[in-house]
């Protein structure tokens, strides 16, 4: 049977599991919020712990916090930052809109750990939360966790995918294929050219996301309850930011207007929009791969993606493009997350946005999903696919659109007639052109060469 201990807060006594590191306010949140099995990601909890550590350092420097208690909070924060006691943060994402329950959850855990380490009573509000409010801590944690996720996960994953695409483009730069517009045959291009387009999409997303990153470095910490900085020394915000920079290696700075940073989530909305753009790019690339891989007999069958697992519970031998499919689902989720964040961003009522936990959860999930999608697409789809060269060449030689190269010589209508005859009779376009024009076979071979048609005129 679960053993309990009695904790108290300003509303009275609460029964808390004896083994729990949290206290009364966390338990009230557990009792109150039964909406989902979703919890704020560990990365977000670690960001709040980073805030508590830097705040303790700043408060100690400013002479506000007993040195032993400060050191206890710092050490306790480092334990949580290391990912230890991750099971002690059980509050539902769908909670109070300020994220106060999560802030107090972290405060109580750190107070418990610091009290054990120092032998002194460490209070979650008076000590761990000194010079802070949930109203500036949670917006700051959104920025900190997203910025660190960018630097540690998403940006490296984008670089990895971009490098993989460039390598594949170089590998296939001389293999010519049929181009397609409206899903219909069009002028030829090389696989290298096609893949270079994907690489350019990823590079553009990389640039856009990098340009958004500095906005995440700007923090609301120091604004406390409504942006005025009540109960916080004027120097706190800058001292705090300096310690946070040292602790994380990231260039976080105090915001110059706490009212905007606490009442709105414009930066999160903008960053989410850039993540949505990346999702759209990845979905285009994944769907191109699915189309090119379709078959093996009744589809395009231009490429063969790596065979990763059986594709059917009833059809033996079937293999599906599972990684591109999974990436498309990731992209759909991210696009949905963006819509949710946009709605949440509108919920800045006067001095505080009141959908902060939702913003935090969806933003970090989008970053995490996209980082994983980039790596999976690179490792298990792009790098390993092979070209079915016989199938590609067969389609290419019979492509009636090649006649476009003769437009300026024989005219559009004559060229169209040749294209229709070649398609109707199932002949190569060069054979019909030789029959229907006075152009020599040698010259036709040069004019209608698919490889030559991939180059600028």
MARGU-650108 format. One record per residue (C-alpha): x, y, z; residue in three letters. Coordinates in steps of 0.001 Angstrom, whole numbers, plus 500000, padded with zeros to 6 digits. Layout:
XYZALA
...
//
This chain:
500000500000500000UNK
501165503537499225UNK
502374505405502284UNK
501566509108502615UNK
502906512114504456UNK
501090515337505254UNK
502204518534503525UNK
500643521957503767UNK
500338525139501731UNK
498305528322502122UNK
495087526394501486UNK
495666523763504145UNK
496948520217504454UNK
497362517714501617UNK
498280514032501601UNK
501339513400499415UNK
502977510023498645UNK
505738509520501196UNK
508312508824498466UNK
507487511954496426UNK
510004514777496261UNK
507256517303495494UNK
504859518887497955UNK
501345520179498494UNK
500917522432495453UNK
502089519740493042UNK
499727517249494664UNK
496821519669494285UNK
497652519945490573UNK
497747516148490269UNK
494348515999491963UNK
492839518773489848UNK
494086518163486301UNK
492919514888484753UNK
492810515822481089UNK
495479513665479455UNK
498495511470479905UNK
500643514257478432UNK
503413515797480531UNK
505709518700479745UNK
508913517340478174UNK
511991516769480300UNK
513759519410478227UNK
511262521979479518UNK
511673520866483144UNK
515429521133482688UNK
514986524683481366UNK
513016525621484508UNK
515808524077486597UNK
518333526198484671UNK
516278529238485685UNK
516301528183489338UNK
520061527635489285UNK
520864530993487681UNK
518355532738489962UNK
520008531239493060UNK
523397532368491784UNK
522110535881491107UNK
520286536133494440UNK
523389534974496272UNK
525572537538494461UNK
523072540288495237UNK
523106539373498944UNK
519494538221499039UNK
519948534500499645UNK
521893532628502323UNK
524978531102500748UNK
524368527562502023UNK
520762527591500841UNK
521803529024497479UNK
524430526323497026UNK
521848523685497912UNK
519436525023495281UNK
522247525171492719UNK
523262521552493364UNK
519653520381493355UNK
519068522188490050UNK
522098520493488537UNK
520684517110489522UNK
517405517858487701UNK
519267519318484709UNK
521144516007484503UNK
517796514242484013UNK
517669512634487456UNK
514245512423489182UNK
512415512944485881UNK
509478510988487333UNK
508880513703489924UNK
507238516087487449UNK
503820514506486838UNK
501620517556486219UNK
499343517407483167UNK
500116519737480255UNK
496508520933480459UNK
496752522848483706UNK
496622526448484839UNK
497423528621481825UNK
500376530354483491UNK
502132527044484161UNK
502183527872487881UNK
501666524219488783UNK
504792523196486880UNK
506797526079488322UNK
505777525054491846UNK
506427521396491041UNK
510046522283490233UNK
510277524635493231UNK
509066521913495600UNK
511357519210494240UNK
514388521496494409UNK
513461522671497912UNK
513157519049499062UNK
516528518081497563UNK
518274521236498806UNK
516903520743502332UNK
518275517198502376UNK
521687518315501115UNK
522121521362503341UNK
520326520255506481UNK
518548523617506431UNK
514851524215505720UNK
514632525437502108UNK
511268526925501175UNK
509923526460497601UNK
508502530010497430UNK
510734532069499707UNK
514034530577498555UNK
513784528601495294UNK
511319531070493744UNK
513083534185495090UNK
513025537156492651UNK
510787535154490304UNK
507166534527489407UNK
505591531750487386UNK
504578534551485035UNK
508154535321483966UNK
509659531876484647UNK
507423529858482311UNK
507731532255479306UNK
511502532271479867UNK
511567528478480054UNK
509741528289476712UNK
512477530374475100UNK
515337528587476873UNK
514117525060476140UNK
513343525867472497UNK
516688527617471954UNK
518645524722473450UNK
516595522223471410UNK
517417524211468284UNK
521125524277469019UNK
521480520724470270UNK
519007518857468094UNK
517309520558465153UNK
520146522581463620UNK
522585519605463621UNK
519867517395462119UNK
519225519919459329UNK
522947520096458600UNK
523094516308458475UNK
520159516053456057UNK
521568518831453872UNK
524936517080453666UNK
523231513776452792UNK
521226515419450021UNK
524275517123448531UNK
526162513818448596UNK
523321511985446869UNK
522961514766444280UNK
526652514481443418UNK
526436510694443253UNK
523536510844440774UNK
524483513994438877UNK
524862512231435525UNK
521756510028435574UNK
519018511602433446UNK
515332511015434151UNK
511955512214432942UNK
510836515420434591UNK
507222515797435657UNK
504824518699435973UNK
501186518117436972UNK
502342514492437509UNK
502681514289433715UNK
505825513709431646UNK
507864516866431094UNK
511360517793429962UNK
514258515735431340UNK
516566516601434177UNK
519145514683436154UNK
518552513055439505UNK
521303515327440770UNK
519393518413439667UNK
516178517164441235UNK
517852516368444547UNK
519709519694444500UNK
516270521310444653UNK
515519519384447836UNK
518889520383449276UNK
518167524029448504UNK
514816523769450295UNK
516551522450453402UNK
519215525149453206UNK
516550527857452991UNK
514777526417456031UNK
518090526338457873UNK
518656530025457146UNK
515133530964458225UNK
515386529014461475UNK
518815530431462256UNK
517441533933461779UNK
514654533187464295UNK
517005531771466924UNK
518235535108468391UNK
514645536007469307UNK
514549532954471566UNK
517582534270473466UNK
515544537227474790UNK
514004536393478170UNK
511126537636480302UNK
512939536746483537UNK
512923539726485865UNK
509399540878485070UNK
507890538761487899UNK
504109539115488235UNK
502998541616485577UNK
506207542929484023UNK
507066545604486609UNK
509607543437488416UNK
507902543591491816UNK
509963541936494616UNK
513012541749492344UNK
516122543969492487UNK
516658546116489366UNK
519983544373488691UNK
518527540871488903UNK
517575540363485247UNK
521027541180483879UNK
522904539260486594UNK
520589536292486055UNK
521155536356482278UNK
524937536457482772UNK
524858533350484951UNK
522497531591482538UNK
524889532328479671UNK
527775530845481652UNK
525770527775482664UNK
524392526940479217UNK
526934528415476791UNK
524071530155474987UNK
523770533936474582UNK
520620534542476624UNK
519865538166477503UNK
517305540048479561UNK
514469541473477508UNK
514063545214477228UNK
510276545024477642UNK
508954542405480013UNK
505348543449479386UNK
505489542170475811UNK
507432539024476664UNK
504965538001479378UNK
501676539054477853UNK
502384537649474380UNK
503999534633472771UNK
504820536261469444UNK
508289534737469234UNK
506957531221469794UNK
504277531814467151UNK
506894533059464654UNK
509274530172465375UNK
506426527690465021UNK
505656529200461631UNK
509217528508460514UNK
508935524956461833UNK
505744524579459797UNK
507623525734456688UNK
510245523050457316UNK
507481520474457743UNK
505999521492454384UNK
509425521088452721UNK
510005517687454283UNK
506557516502453234UNK
507250517525449624UNK
510548515610449639UNK
509006512569451318UNK
506124512464448855UNK
508498512771445882UNK
510375509756447234UNK
507113507823447623UNK
506072508559444030UNK
509501507718442607UNK
509534504455444582UNK
505987503447443580UNK
505615500055441942UNK
507508497879441479UNK
505501497022438332UNK
502504499338438097UNK
504116502530439424UNK
506969504841438417UNK
509598502524439946UNK
512383505023439262UNK
514094504237442543UNK
514132501519445164UNK
514102502738448748UNK
515812500551451369UNK
513632497585452298UNK
513205498031456048UNK
510308495740456968UNK
507500493609455475UNK
504786495858454116UNK
501673493778454518UNK
500114491305456912UNK
498423489527454001UNK
500414490241450805UNK
503755488397450879UNK
506718490233449428UNK
505175493686449676UNK
507541496415450909UNK
506334499928451651UNK
508093503333451798UNK
507743503418455573UNK
510190506228456386UNK
508707508765453939UNK
505251507827455213UNK
506290508346458818UNK
507915511662457920UNK
504665512817456300UNK
502809512017459521UNK
505385513973461514UNK
504855516924459186UNK
501089516731459581UNK
501525516785463365UNK
503830519812463210UNK
501404521691460965UNK
498651520944463483UNK
500886522049466352UNK
501427525346464576UNK
497683525961464393UNK
497391525216468104UNK
500278527568468949UNK
498722530320466844UNK
495477530031468795UNK
497399529930472078UNK
499353533014471043UNK
496105534976470849UNK
495383534186474484UNK
497485536957475966UNK
494902538510478256UNK
496244541877479415UNK
499547541138481266UNK
499839537370480807UNK
499380534731478151UNK
497310531931479680UNK
498074529026477346UNK
501780528794478132UNK
501984525030478864UNK
500305524274475525UNK
502773526522473688UNK
505689524845475464UNK
504516521309474757UNK
503678521812471084UNK
506747523893470269UNK
509141521387471803UNK
507307518459470239UNK
507593520065466800UNK
511326520671467235UNK
511866517126468484UNK
509802515502465723UNK
511425517510462936UNK
514931516826464211UNK
514210513094464272UNK
512506513231460872UNK
515508514909459253UNK
517863512240460560UNK
515580509333459672UNK
515005510667456167UNK
518754511085455638UNK
519825507750457109UNK
517035505410456023UNK
515763506896452762UNK
518074509382451022UNK
521424507707451602UNK
520260504199450754UNK
517995504463447735UNK
519147503117444374UNK
518103504136440866UNK
516349501601438633UNK
518296502781435610UNK
516738500475432982UNK
513234501640433913UNK
514318505286433913UNK
515989505042430497UNK
513053503158428962UNK
510632505893429967UNK
513033508619428938UNK
513592507433425365UNK
509831507178424757UNK
509046510563426267UNK
507227512541423535UNK
507906515808425378UNK
511501515666424120UNK
510180517145420889UNK
510053520486422713UNK
513710520869421722UNK
512639521223418065UNK
510037523954418631UNK
512301526730417401UNK
513231524714414291UNK
509965523142413068UNK
507345525116415027UNK
505052524223417908UNK
502225522656415837UNK
504511520403413780UNK
506287519340416970UNK
502951518576418651UNK
501920516377415712UNK
505176514397415975UNK
504733513991419746UNK
501183512671419317UNK
502208510221416584UNK
505134508915418666UNK
502879508384421680UNK
500102506761419596UNK
502442504367417803UNK
504611503661420844UNK
507767504753419035UNK
510802506654420223UNK
510459510361419505UNK
513704510424417531UNK
512409507789415107UNK
509227509723414337UNK
511144512996414067UNK
513457511396411523UNK
510420510319409497UNK
508565513628409705UNK
511356516203409283UNK
514336516895407057UNK
516722517047410023UNK
519515514494409800UNK
519679511620412235UNK
523010512842413583UNK
521621516294414273UNK
518478514833415825UNK
520592512719418159UNK
522297515885419320UNK
519131517995419553UNK
517064515337421302UNK
519772514009423601UNK
518172513910427082UNK
521529514703428657UNK
521986517777426467UNK
518451518906427265UNK
519328519013430976UNK
521778521842430331UNK
520946525498429659UNK
520290526246425999UNK
//
